[in-house]
Amino acid sequence: MNKPHSLYIGLMSGTSLDGIDAVLAKIGPNGEASTLDAVSTPFSPELRKALFELQSPGPNELHREKQAGNALALAYADAIHQLLKQAHLKPVDITAIGAHGQTIRHQPHLGDLAYTHQTLNPALLAEKTGIDVIADFRSRDLAAGGHGAPLVPAFHAQQFISPKHSAVLNIGGIANLTLLPKNGEVTGFDCGPGNMLMDAWIQEHQGNDFDQNGNWALQGKVNEALLNTLLADSYFAKAPPKSTGRDDFHLQWLQEKMGSENYEVEDVQATLLHLTAHSALEALAHHAPQTQVLIVCGGGARNTALMNLLKAKAPSFFEESLEITTSDLAGVDPQQVEGLAFAWLAWAHKEKRPANLPAVTGAKGPRILGAYYPA
């Protein structure tokens, strides 16, 4: 039997390729989770470059991917060692690590040949940490006909219980919504690009990894014609279940949409900021118009300009007032929500509890997620 409370570590390195979030979680017998400690560590320039280059086809991919998976496992292990030292704990104190890995391909639309691939060497991570590792969470859902994503809505449903019609908007590289009606089925889907295009554009033109507080976007003006062109992409009109990633939204996609038109670079950044806010609110209004509270988490919750824009645009989409807040008010740092979610997914695997939501992913039924790598 599980102890009344067990300690798990959740690891997340998202689509933005900005680094690793390692979260130490206390999880109770019914899955109630809280964060005890956390560390964030940046990727080395070499690892970030290797992972970014694997997002597109290239020479000798198999070798490069395996090398990157090993390097990511070592980087994860370093983050865990930092976290254990900071929390004054030993490996024996931790029940298991939930490790997402780094998504480099996501192709859920290929029927029986559908796949998703998160690079990582979980066996090496178990060896280097001395802790059991649960990884490869998406494959089982895909095998059951689902998209394997998003996986966090089941955790959101437990963590963000509310007496109101609520929704959770996670803005990482990709943005996803979890819809939490007062009485009804929990649903969710990827609603479009989150920070990914903004990060790619500022990296291309200013050499920065991200737009701090949206300050560069605020120097530009939204180009409505370009915004409408971006919003016309077929992904936004697809009905859930649906999921996306760098396979769909990337710098080349943006450049193709821009065509030969000359735009001020800061105006493009402003337009991408509006794209993220508009696509999320439009999807929420279409699928859950009764929503009263929107809880924002992920790195986008720390983008002041984006949060202000969501609040400014909301009245255009909702007849009733929409309260927009961050997961801070629910006791979880926005940057730590996904790490905490993967600690919870590791707990669910250990407890042999299904952790996918078929209404979200499109799977044939509930499935136990993840593969186990003993220390």
NURO-950916 format. One record per atom (N, C-alpha, C): residue in one letter; x, y, z. Coordinates in steps of 0.001 Angstrom, whole numbers, padded with zeros to 6 digits, always signed. Layout:
# NURO-950916
aXYZ ...
# end
This chain:
# NURO-950916
m+000838-001202+000000 m+000000+000000+000000 m+000872+001251+000000 n+000381+002262-000606 n+001090+003530-000612 n+001041+004151+000771 k+002061+004875+001148 k+002049+005622+002394 k+000978+006700+002308 p+000484+007221+003472 p-000540+008264+003428 p-000173+009404+002482 h+001084+009786+002483 h+001576+010764+001520 h+002917+010270+000986 s+003095+010363-000291 s+004344+009951-000919 s+004961+011127-001651 l+006274+011080-001796 l+006999+012138-002489 l+007345+011684-003904 y+007038+012537-004850 y+007348+012295-006255 y+008055+013527-006819 i+008803+013323-007886 i+009407+014443-008611 i+008857+014433-010029 g+008371+015587-010477 g+007900+015740-011841 g+008864+016591-012639 l+009158+016148-013858 l+010099+016856-014726 l+009391+017298-015998 m+009593+018540-016357 m+008985+019054-017581 m+009987+019935-018312 s+010171+019659-019575 s+010928+020555-020459 s+010057+020719-021692 g+009466+021881-021840 g+008381+022048-022792 g+008814+022435-024192 t+007805+022729-024999 t+008008+023045-026408 t+008858+024286-026613 s+008872+025164-025606 s+009645+026397-025743 s+011150+026160-025728 l+011568+024964-025276 l+012994+024616-025227 l+013790+025600-024366 d+013171+026072-023279 d+013855+027052-022435 d+014562+026431-021240 g+014298+025155-020949 g+014982+024535-019828 g+014104+023522-019127 i+014490+023177-017894 i+013874+022094-017140 i+013235+022639-015876 d+011996+022244-015635 d+011336+022499-014358 d+011248+021178-013614 a+011851+021123-012426 a+011795+019932-011578 a+011018+020293-010319 v+009945+019554-010064 v+009030+019872-008967 v+008971+018701-007997 l+009195+018982-006724 l+009037+018002-005655 l+007603+018081-005147 a+006881+016979-005260 a+005459+016963-004938 a+005163+015992-003803 k+004252+016411-002937 k+003665+015517-001929 k+002292+015130-002438 i+002044+013827-002584 i+000786+013358-003149 i+000121+012400-002164 g-001134+012690-001876 g-001891+011902-000921 g-002529+010682-001549 p-003190+009865-000752 p-003744+008593-001243 p-004840+008751-002280 n-005474+009902-002328 n-006510+010151-003321 n-006029+011053-004455 g-004712+011261-004514 g-004143+012047-005598 g-004047+013525-005331 e-004364+013964-004114 e-004229+015385-003799 e-002747+015751-003784 a-002383+016772-004556 a-000965+017081-004789 a-000640+018497-004351 s+000548+018648-003804 s+001041+019990-003460 s+002535+020047-003723 t+003017+021232-004033 t+004435+021439-004311 t+005181+021724-003015 l+006235+020980-002777 l+007085+021211-001609 l+008313+022041-001956 d+008825+021861-003171 d+010040+022571-003580 d+010149+022452-005095 a+011008+023268-005670 a+011180+023227-007124 a+012481+023908-007510 v+013022+023477-008638 v+014151+024174-009255 v+013891+024279-010753 s+014433+025305-011351 s+014410+025459-012803 s+015843+025622-013268 t+016209+024850-014270 t+017570+024911-014795 t+017521+025122-016301 p+018358+025997-016834 p+018353+026219-018292 p+019050+025080-019026 f+018678+024883-020273 f+019434+023975-021130 f+020785+024607-021450 s+021790+023780-021624 s+023039+024281-022175 s+022781+024695-023619 p+023540+025641-024148 p+023350+026026-025554 p+023461+024839-026499 e+024357+023898-026187 e+024560+022740-027058 e+023328+021834-027071 l+022740+021595-025876 l+021569+020729-025810 l+020366+021408-026445 r+020201+022679-026189 r+019081+023402-026789 r+019171+023353-028320 k+020380+023551-028837 k+020592+023517-030289 k+020289+022126-030840 a+020757+021101-030139 a+020536+019733-030602 a+019049+019391-030633 l+018324+019785-029586 l+016890+019498-029521 l+016120+020295-030560 f+016519+021529-030769 f+015833+022358-031758 f+016033+021796-033168 e+017246+021360-033476 e+017528+020839-034815 e+016785+019531-035083 l+016469+018798-034022 l+015734+017549-034190 l+014253+017773-034471 q+013798+019009-034350 q+012398+019297-034646 q+012096+019151-036147 s+013137+019180-036969 s+012976+019069-038417 s+013841+017921-038934 p+013450+017293-040038 p+014255+016197-040594 p+015666+016666-040928 g+016636+015783-040748 g+018019+016127-041027 g+018867+014884-041114 p+020152+015018-041421 p+021040+013861-041591 p+021335+013166-040263 n+021519+011856-040344 n+021956+011047-039203 n+021073+011267-037977 e+019761+011364-038208 e+018832+011702-037127 e+018847+010700-035987 l+018907+009406-036298 l+018839+008389-035251 l+019962+008565-034246 h+021190+008736-034749 h+022330+008927-033853 h+022178+010212-033045 r+021810+011302-033715 r+021694+012591-033032 r+020578+012570-031988 e+019496+011867-032301 e+018385+011806-031347 e+018772+011001-030105 k+019460+009891-030302 k+019882+009090-029155 k+020880+009852-028283 q+021779+010580-028924 q+022728+011392-028165 q+022006+012482-027374 a+021023+013109-028008 a+020259+014157-027322 a+019449+013568-026160 g+018895+012368-026353 g+018157+011717-025277 g+019030+011416-024081 n+020263+011001-024358 n+021219+010774-023264 n+021566+012084-022563 a+021832+013118-023354 a+022193+014421-022773 a+021040+014990-021950 l+019807+014773-022424 l+018652+015260-021672 l+018513+014503-020350 a+018742+013197-020370 a+018691+012414-019133 a+019717+012921-018121 l+020922+013251-018600 l+021959+013780-017703 l+021569+015147-017159 a+020946+015980-018004 a+020495+017299-017550 a+019356+017161-016541 y+018443+016220-016797 y+017379+015942-015829 y+017975+015485-014498 a+018969+014593-014564 a+019596+014080-013339 a+020242+015208-012546 d+020908+016119-013245 d+021516+017269-012555 d+020450+018109-011846 a+019322+018336-012524 a+018243+019111-011913 a+017700+018412-010665 i+017584+017091-010731 i+017092+016328-009580 i+018073+016389-008420 h+019350+016276-008722 h+020358+016371-007653 h+020283+017749-006977 q+020104+018793-007763 q+019952+020131-007185 q+018717+020204-006298 l+017622+019629-006783 l+016366+019675-006036 l+016481+018898-004729 l+017068+017709-004765 l+017226+016920-003550 l+018114+017625-002540 k+019198+018233-003021 k+020087+018968-002120 k+019360+020149-001485 q+018605+020862-002299 q+017862+022030-001814 q+016808+021633-000779 a+016181+020457-000973 a+015118+020000-000087 a+015629+019138+001056 h+016949+018912+001116 h+017570+018086+002157 h+016979+016674+002167 l+016893+016079+000982 l+016354+014737+000838 l+017362+013832+000131 k+017112+012528+000208 k+017937+011532-000461 k+017079+010800-001499 p+017721+010131-002473 p+016943+009397-003474 p+015946+008416-002880 v+016308+007779-001756 v+015433+006789-001144 v+014124+007403-000655 d+014099+008706-000471 d+012889+009378+000002 d+011840+009558-001094 i+012251+009386-002344 i+011372+009670-003479 i+010791+008363-004025 t+009475+008317-004183 t+008811+007117-004704 t+009141+006910-006176 a+009041+007981-006958 a+009324+007851-008393 a+009452+009231-009021 i+010068+009252-010185 i+010185+010450-011026 i+009216+010301-012194 g+008449+011351-012476 g+007644+011411-013688 g+008360+012298-014691 a+008832+011719-015792 a+009666+012448-016755 a+008985+012492-018109 h+008667+013687-018577 h+007960+013827-019853 h+008872+013595-021047 g+010141+014004-020955 g+011006+013983-022127 g+010712+015173-023021 q+011405+015234-024145 q+011279+016380-025055 q+010615+015934-026349 t+009452+016483-026639 t+008747+016107-027862 t+009500+016608-029085 i+009816+015685-029993 i+010465+016087-031243 i+009634+015723-032467 r+008622+014855-032293 r+007667+014583-033360 r+006320+014279-032713 h+005258+014785-033346 h+003916+014480-032852 h+003013+014325-034062 q+002678+013067-034377 q+001905+012742-035571 q+000732+011836-035188 p-000309+012395-034565 p-001415+011567-034094 p-002486+011289-035144 h-002297+011788-036371 h-003359+011738-037378 h-003168+010607-038390 l-002346+009623-038063 l-001978+008598-039037 l-002642+007256-038781 g-003775+007248-038092 g-004497+006004-037846 g-003675+005028-037019 d-003638+003769-037461 d-002875+002759-036727 d-001374+003017-036766 l-000933+003891-037666 l+000492+004214-037757 l+000824+005523-037040 a-000120+006076-036286 a+000116+007316-035544 a+001223+007116-034516 y+001958+008177-034260 y+003011+008104-033240 y+003274+009487-032660 t+003866+009466-031495 t+004421+010665-030891 t+005736+010242-030270 h+006720+011107-030296 h+008033+010702-029777 h+008620+011797-028900 q+008893+011402-027652 q+009562+012283-026705 q+010952+011697-026440 t+011974+012419-026851 t+013317+011882-026679 t+013726+011934-025208 l+014345+010856-024759 l+014845+010728-023389 l+015389+009317-023251 n+016392+009146-022386 n+016845+007816-021999 n+016441+007605-020542 p+015231+007063-020305 p+014764+006919-018918 p+015608+005953-018101 a+016158+004921-018739 a+017001+003975-018015 a+018247+004676-017475 l+018826+005563-018289 l+019995+006314-017837 l+019624+007256-016699 l+018434+007859-016778 l+017987+008742-015705 l+017815+007969-014398 a+017239+006758-014470 a+017101+005935-013266 a+018463+005556-012704 e+019391+005249-013602 e+020737+004870-013169 e+021452+006022-012476 k+021325+007229-013028 k+022049+008384-012508 k+021436+008963-011232 t+020151+008692-011005 t+019495+009264-009819 t+019265+008243-008712 g+019220+006956-009051 g+018880+005952-008058 g+017413+005974-007673 i+016559+006491-008559 i+015130+006620-008297 i+014368+005988-009459 d+013275+005289-009158 d+012425+004742-010208 d+011931+005868-011119 v+011837+005579-012408 v+011415+006577-013397 v+010187+006058-014142 i+009196+006915-014283 i+008046+006651-015138 i+008137+007639-016303 a+008107+007132-017525 a+008267+007984-018705 a+007350+007473-019820 d+007440+008107-020982 d+006680+007707-022165 d+005179+007646-021856 f+004628+008745-021375 f+003230+008777-020949 f+002237+008793-022112 r+002656+009249-023282 r+001686+009481-024348 r+001381+008239-025192 s+002322+007308-025272 s+002194+006209-026231 s+000975+005332-025980 r+000648+005073-024712 r-000477+004170-024428 r-001796+004768-024901 d-001946+006069-024749 d-003162+006722-025212 d-003253+006656-026733 l-002135+006869-027418 l-002133+006762-028874 l-002491+005347-029321 a-001983+004356-028607 a-002287+002976-028965 a-003786+002699-028869 a-004458+003447-028012 a-005902+003285-027843 a-006689+004223-028755 g-006016+004796-029754 g-006694+005629-030726 g-006774+007093-030378 g-006084+007504-029290 g-006107+008902-028885 g-004973+009702-029480 h-004942+010980-029129 h-003880+011865-029582 h-002661+011823-028660 g-002816+011244-027479 g-001726+011271-026511 g-001513+012642-025913 a-002398+013573-026187 a-002272+014946-025714 a-003619+015648-025875 p-003841+016692-025045 p-003063+017013-023851 p-003344+016030-022715 l-002335+015828-021852 l-002463+014885-020748 l-002757+015552-019413 v-002599+016853-019327 v-002753+017515-018025 v-004202+017753-017599 p-005225+017689-018482 p-006581+017962-017999 p-007048+017100-016836 a-006654+015824-016785 a-007057+014981-015649 a-006505+015541-014344 f-005275+016030-014389 f-004678+016659-013205 f-005354+017987-012900 h-005601+018796-013932 h-006299+020065-013727 h-007640+019838-013044 a-008360+018797-013456 a-009689+018540-012907 a-009633+018275-011414 q-008549+017655-010969 q-008418+017388-009530 q-007870+018597-008789 q-006956+019316-009405 q-006232+020374-008706 q-007026+021677-008605 f-007837+021968-009628 f-008484+023279-009689 f-010000+023146-009560 i-010435+022455-008511 i-011860+022290-008244 i-012466+023646-007900 s-013625+023944-008489 s-014253+025250-008286 s-015764+025093-008312 p-016492+025918-007535 p-017957+025892-007604 p-018502+026610-008831 k-017613+027209-009632 k-018030+027946-010814 k-017644+027187-012086 h-018246+027577-013206 h-017797+027069-014501 h-016398+027624-014747 s-015413+026743-014813 s-014022+027181-014888 s-013310+026576-016095 a-012175+027131-016381 a-011298+026584-017415 a-009861+026902-017030 v-008958+026057-017487 v-007532+026269-017270 v-006885+026461-018634 l-006155+027547-018772 l-005401+027826-019996 l-003916+027710-019679 n-003311+026659-020179 n-001874+026474-019994 n-001149+027037-021210 i-000325+028059-020992 i+000390+028693-022097 i+001874+028376-021965 g+002270+027317-022638 g+003689+027009-022785 g+004071+027332-024210 g+004903+026488-024818 g+005174+026685-026234 g+003889+026586-027035 i+003091+025569-026699 i+001739+025406-027223 i+000764+025765-026110 a-000405+026295-026472 a-001442+026603-025488 a-002500+025515-025508 n-002928+025084-024325 n-004023+024122-024268 n-005048+024534-023223 l-006283+024144-023464 l-007404+024468-022591 l-007936+023206-021927 t-008267+023319-020639 t-009036+022312-019928 t-010338+022967-019506 l-011460+022372-019892 l-012771+022927-019593 l-013362+022170-018410 l-013700+022920-017350 l-014150+022338-016091 l-015544+022868-015746 p-016580+022349-016387 p-017927+022800-016061 p-018327+022371-014655 k-019245+023109-014031 k-019685+022771-012676 k-020252+021353-012623 n-021095+021045-013569 n-021696+019724-013645 n-021590+019244-015092 g-020666+018356-015324 g-020496+017901-016690 g-019133+017292-016888 e-018888+016811-018076 e-017657+016104-018393 e-016502+017067-018598 v-015364+016727-018034 v-014140+017505-018253 v-013652+017243-019671 t-013368+018305-020398 t-012816+018173-021737 t-011616+019098-021882 g-010929+018999-023007 g-009768+019860-023228 g-009134+019570-024574 f-008262+020471-024991 f-007602+020324-026287 f-006522+021391-026412 d-005594+021168-027326 d-004612+022194-027680 d-005317+023241-028536 c-005249+024498-028117 c-005988+025536-028846 c-005113+026324-029818 g-003794+026098-029810 g-002944+026778-030785 g-001579+027121-030217 p-000851+027987-030905 p+000475+028370-030414 p+000368+029213-029151 g+001229+028933-028204 g+001302+029758-027005 g+002440+030746-027151 n+003581+030389-026554 n+004757+031261-026623 n+005663+030938-027812 m+005437+029813-028462 m+006415+029276-029395 m+006753+030216-030548 l+005733+030773-031205 l+006000+031652-032342 l+006632+032966-031892 m+006170+033497-030767 m+006772+034734-030244 m+008241+034507-029899 d+008528+033353-029299 d+009917+033027-028964 d+010767+032896-030225 a+010221+032219-031235 a+010972+032007-032480 a+011250+033332-033187 w+010276+034242-033178 w+010428+035508-033890 w+011449+036413-033205 i+011424+036481-031883 i+012379+037353-031188 i+013778+036741-031237 q+013855+035406-031245 q+015159+034751-031389 q+015757+035064-032748 e+014919+035048-033774 e+015364+035294-035139 e+015847+036729-035321 h+015204+037693-034661 h+015475+039104-034949 h+016228+039850-033848 q+016229+039314-032637 q+016949+039997-031565 q+017913+039089-030812 g+017859+037793-031099 g+018764+036864-030439 g+018361+036520-029023 n+017175+036947-028580 n+016700+036635-027235 n+015858+035362-027260 d+015879+034643-026142 d+015125+033396-026079 d+013626+033634-025952 f+013229+034755-025341 f+011812+035058-025182 f+011646+036564-024993 d+010412+037015-025115 d+010071+038433-025018 d+009646+038734-023584 q+010578+039246-022780 q+010326+039500-021363 q+009123+040422-021183 n+008085+039894-020513 n+006856+040654-020223 n+006156+041168-021480 g+006543+040647-022659 g+005945+041129-023896 g+006372+042544-024251 n+007512+042989-023710 n+007929+044384-023902 n+008188+044723-025363 w+008768+043784-026103 w+009031+044067-027522 w+007722+044122-028303 a+006807+043197-027988 a+005505+043209-028666 a+004781+044544-028437 l+004948+045112-027266 l+004272+046373-026951 l+004831+047550-027752 q+006015+047375-028337 q+006585+048432-029183 q+005979+048434-030584 g+005267+047358-030932 g+004670+047265-032259 g+003169+047449-032215 k+002563+047396-033397 k+001114+047515-033534 k+000605+046263-034234 v-000509+045734-033762 v-001063+044534-034373 v-001461+044823-035814 n-001081+043922-036716 n-001477+044021-038113 n-002698+043112-038297 e-003874+043720-038441 e-005113+042964-038461 e-005185+042008-039654 a-004667+042439-040792 a-004702+041580-041974 a-003859+040330-041755 l-002669+040515-041197 l-001819+039363-040909 l-002453+038484-039843 l-003030+039089-038819 l-003687+038310-037761 l-004795+037438-038345 n-005600+038008-039219 n-006681+037244-039829 n-006151+036112-040700 t-005027+036351-041377 t-004407+035304-042187 t-003947+034143-041304 l-003331+034466-040174 l-002854+033432-039258 l-004024+032649-038664 l-005084+033377-038293 l-006247+032732-037680 l-007025+031877-038667 a-006800+032092-039964 a-007484+031303-040989 a-006874+029919-041167 d-005773+029632-040463 d-005171+028309-040568 d-006198+027243-040183 s-006190+026138-040870 s-007219+025107-040694 s-007216+024503-039295 y-006095+024566-038582 y-006054+023945-037260 y-007091+024551-036326 f-007252+025866-036385 f-008135+026532-035434 f-009591+026114-035618 a-009970+025724-036820 a-011355+025339-037100 a-011620+023863-036822 k-010586+023077-036570 k-010780+021658-036301 k-011559+021460-035004 a-012393+020442-034996 a-013127+020106-033783 a-012256+019221-032889 p-012336+019386-031563 p-011635+018464-030666 p-012201+017055-030804 p-011448+016025-030438 p-010110+016101-029841 p-009055+016500-030868 k-008138+017341-030432 k-007063+017753-031317 k-005852+018152-030491 s-004694+017986-031102 s-003441+018356-030448 s-002487+018845-031520 t-001506+019623-031098 t-000592+020215-032066 t+000790+020388-031442 g+001699+020956-032213 g+003061+021168-031748 g+003876+021845-032823 r+005181+021648-032757 r+006068+022273-033745 r+005864+021705-035150 d+005227+020542-035246 d+004934+019996-036567 d+004005+020927-037344 d+003147+021662-036608 d+002173+022547-037247 d+002586+024012-037212 f+003075+024479-036072 f+003378+025898-035890 f+004882+026096-035673 h+005510+026806-036605 h+006952+027018-036545 h+007281+028256-037370 l+008543+028633-037359 l+008953+029876-038008 l+008681+029848-039505 q+008905+028712-040153 q+008646+028623-041586 q+007151+028788-041878 w+006302+028215-041016 w+004848+028397-041165 w+004492+029881-041144 l+005075+030613-040182 l+004814+032047-040071 l+005291+032788-041317 q+006501+032470-041768 q+007045+033160-042937 q+006226+032887-044192 e+005701+031673-044316 e+004845+031362-045461 e+003544+032148-045405 k+002988+032317-044208 k+001761+033097-044052 k+002003+034577-044361 m+003202+035059-044059 m+003532+036467-044305 m+003745+036744-045790 g+004188+035737-046529 g+004428+035904-047952 g+005508+036927-048233 s+005317+037706-049293 s+006325+038686-049702 s+006089+040067-049094 e+005059+040166-048271 e+004730+041457-047644 e+005845+041862-046688 n+006158+043166-046664 n+007145+043684-045722 n+006447+044196-044471 y+006809+043629-043338 y+006231+044038-042064 y+007336+044561-041154 e+007011+045523-040322 e+007925+045908-039254 e+008017+044732-038279 v+009245+044399-037900 v+009430+043176-037113 v+008697+043246-035772 e+008646+044437-035161 e+007937+044543-033888 e+006424+044439-034073 d+005931+044800-035266 d+004498+044637-035551 d+004139+043160-035663 v+005047+042368-036205 v+004809+040926-036267 v+004749+040350-034850 q+005649+040803-033994 q+005634+040307-032610 q+004324+040689-031910 a+003870+041908-032133 a+002595+042336-031550 a+001450+041483-032088 t+001500+041146-033370 t+000457+040334-033983 t+000473+038919-033423 l+001647+038372-033181 l+001752+037030-032598 l+001221+037016-031168 l+001439+038084-030435 l+000869+038194-029091 l-000655+038128-029163 h-001228+038870-030124 h-002674+038865-030306 h-003162+037501-030793 l-002366+036814-031608 l-002745+035486-032084 l-002933+034526-030917 t-002002+034530-029986 t-002087+033641-028832 t-003326+033944-028003 a-003550+035221-027700 a-004694+035601-026877 a-006011+035344-027605 h-006088+035763-028858 h-007328+035659-029627 h-007724+034196-029829 s-006791+033357-030242 s-007117+031960-030532 s-007575+031226-029276 a-006976+031527-028134 a-007379+030880-026885 a-008773+031319-026463 l-009034+032625-026489 l-010341+033121-026078 l-011442+032698-027038 e-011140+032698-028321 e-012136+032287-029304 e-012507+030815-029106 a-011511+029970-028868 a-011775+028550-028638 a-012581+028352-027357 l-012236+029088-026302 l-012956+028976-025044 l-014407+029421-025208 a-014625+030539-025882 a-015983+031048-026078 a-016820+030099-026936 h-016186+029440-027888 h-016915+028527-028769 h-017312+027239-028054 h-016400+026699-027257 h-016627+025381-026660 h-017158+025451-025231 a-016977+026562-024547 a-017459+026685-023164 a-017872+028134-022883 p-018917+028622-023564 p-019309+030031-023405 p-019800+030371-022010 q-020126+029345-021206 q-020610+029595-019855 q-019485+029822-018851 t-018233+029745-019305 t-017082+029856-018400 t-017115+031169-017618 q-016910+031062-016315 q-016898+032231-015438 q-015491+032600-014968 v-014626+031575-014840 v-013267+031800-014334 v-012280+031118-015273 l-011265+031851-015702 l-010184+031301-016514 l-008893+031380-015703 i-008303+030213-015434 i-007063+030119-014661 i-005915+029916-015636 v-004972+030832-015655 v-003854+030776-016594 v-002618+030234-015885 c-001917+029312-016528 c-000670+028796-015986 c+000326+028627-017119 g+001520+028141-016797 g+002587+028063-017786 g+003358+029371-017843 g+004406+029369-018659 g+005255+030560-018756 g+004505+031789-019218 g+003443+031601-020025 g+002678+032736-020517 g+001994+033531-019426 a+001764+032895-018277 a+001142+033602-017155 a+002063+034681-016593 r+003364+034580-016896 r+004334+035584-016432 r+004571+036681-017474 n+003865+036594-018609 n+003974+037617-019649 n+002906+038671-019372 t+003324+039782-018793 t+002374+040813-018361 t+001517+041311-019518 a+002144+041536-020671 a+001400+042040-021820 a+000351+041037-022269 l+000668+039760-022232 l-000271+038724-022651 l-001438+038630-021679 m-001152+038674-020394 m-002229+038620-019399 m-003150+039828-019536 n-002566+041004-019730 n-003386+042211-019898 n-004234+042133-021164 l-003666+041557-022224 l-004394+041439-023483 l-005562+040462-023348 l-005347+039337-022652 l-006441+038397-022413 l-007607+039094-021710 k-007290+039902-020706 k-008336+040611-019958 k-009017+041666-020816 a-008237+042317-021665 a-008809+043362-022518 a-009693+042776-023615 k-009323+041621-024143 k-010070+041003-025241 k-011284+040211-024767 a-011281+039760-023526 a-012336+038869-023041 a-013750+039411-023260 p-014031+040696-023003 p-015402+041191-023197 p-015901+041066-024631 s-015002+040969-025602 s-015415+040798-026994 s-015909+039381-027282 f-015589+038449-026393 f-015939+037051-026614 f-017008+036535-025648 f-017163+037182-024503 f-018067+036688-023472 f-019067+037755-023075 e-020350+037376-023088 e-021389+038322-022692 e-021314+038628-021200 e-021079+037592-020417 e-020919+037776-018978 e-019449+038024-018659 s-019214+038610-017515 s-017845+038915-017101 s-017048+037628-016923 l-015848+037604-017470 l-014939+036466-017322 l-013804+036870-016398 e-013709+036200-015264 e-012617+036460-014327 e-011368+035728-014814 i-010296+036468-015010 i-009045+035869-015473 i-007997+036022-014379 t-007464+034893-013949 t-006486+034892-012875 t-005377+033904-013226 t-004452+033692-012333 t-003396+032707-012553 t-003490+031609-011506 s-002773+030531-011725 s-002804+029412-010791 s-002194+029765-009438 d-001532+030913-009341 d-000998+031352-008043 d-002092+031350-006983 l-003296+031819-007361 l-004383+031916-006398 l-004895+030550-005969 a-004574+029525-006741 a-004924+028153-006355 a-003762+027466-005650 g-002721+028223-005360 g-001603+027696-004591 g-000525+027006-005393 v-000526+027192-006719 v+000500+026557-007553 v+001143+027613-008435 d+002452+027749-008359 d+003178+028650-009240 d+002903+028249-010684 p+002522+029214-011543 p+002211+028868-012937 p+003307+028095-013645 q+004560+028379-013307 q+005678+027713-013956 q+005832+026263-013493 q+005186+025915-012379 q+005354+024587-011796 q+004174+023655-012042 v+003125+024141-012691 v+001918+023324-012856 v+002206+022059-013657 e+002921+022172-014768 e+003161+020980-015594 e+004121+020006-014914 g+005130+020519-014217 g+006006+019626-013465 g+005230+018869-012400 l+004349+019576-011693 l+003500+018941-010684 l+002577+017914-011340 a+002085+018241-012544 a+001204+017312-013255 a+001920+016007-013587 f+003192+016071-013977 f+003898+014843-014335 f+004325+014060-013095 a+004498+014731-011965 a+004650+013993-010707 a+003363+013226-010413 w+002224+013871-010638 w+000914+013239-010415 w+000693+012082-011383 l+001119+012232-012624 l+000990+011145-013596 l+001841+009937-013191 a+003028+010199-012607 a+003851+009098-012105 a+003143+008399-010947 w+002517+009185-010065 w+001728+008608-008962 w+000600+007735-009514 a-000114+008226-010520 a-001221+007469-011094 a-000728+006144-011680 h+000445+006161-012325 h+001005+004924-012871 h+001316+003938-011746 k+001969+004428-010699 k+002330+003567-009569 k+001091+002969-008914 e+000014+003758-008863 e-001224+003317-008231 e-002127+002536-009186 k-001652+002354-010448 k-002412+001636-011472 k-003778+002286-011721 r-003768+003617-011771 r-004979+004376-012046 r-004908+004974-013450 p-005942+004810-014248 p-005958+005476-015556 p-005822+006984-015388 a-005085+007615-016280 a-004832+009057-016134 a-005126+009836-017398 n-005604+009157-018436 n-006032+009899-019619 n-007531+010169-019514 l-008017+011145-020251 l-009444+011419-020345 l-009850+011195-021796 p-010570+010132-022103 p-010949+009860-023491 p-011682+011017-024163 a-012457+011784-023384 a-013156+012929-023970 a-012177+014005-024433 v-010974+013995-023879 v-009947+014974-024237 v-009101+014474-025400 t-008601+013237-025282 t-007629+012731-026256 t-008266+011976-027417 g-009498+011499-027223 g-010133+010697-028256 g-009825+009219-028157 a-009180+008795-027069 a-008862+007376-026894 a-010138+006551-026703 k-010045+005247-026947 k-011203+004360-026846 k-011681+004201-025410 g-010822+004488-024452 g-011206+004346-023062 g-010075+004750-022140 p-010315+004719-020826 p-009272+005070-019857 p-008109+004077-019939 r-006902+004592-019795 r-005717+003737-019850 r-004715+004170-018787 i-003968+003202-018266 i-002837+003509-017383 i-001686+003964-018263 l-001132+005113-017937 l-000130+005741-018806 l+001275+005561-018255 g+002242+005475-019152 g+003644+005492-018767 g+004305+004131-018820 a+005616+004167-018851 a+006444+002950-018811 a+007387+003075-017621 y+007629+001944-016954 y+008337+001922-015674 y+009787+001490-015869 y+010692+002289-015325 y+012129+001995-015351 y+012639+001973-013916 p+012835+000784-013327 p+013260+000704-011918 p+014697+001200-011747 a+014967+001740-010583 a+016319+002231-010284 a+017274+001058-010144 
# end
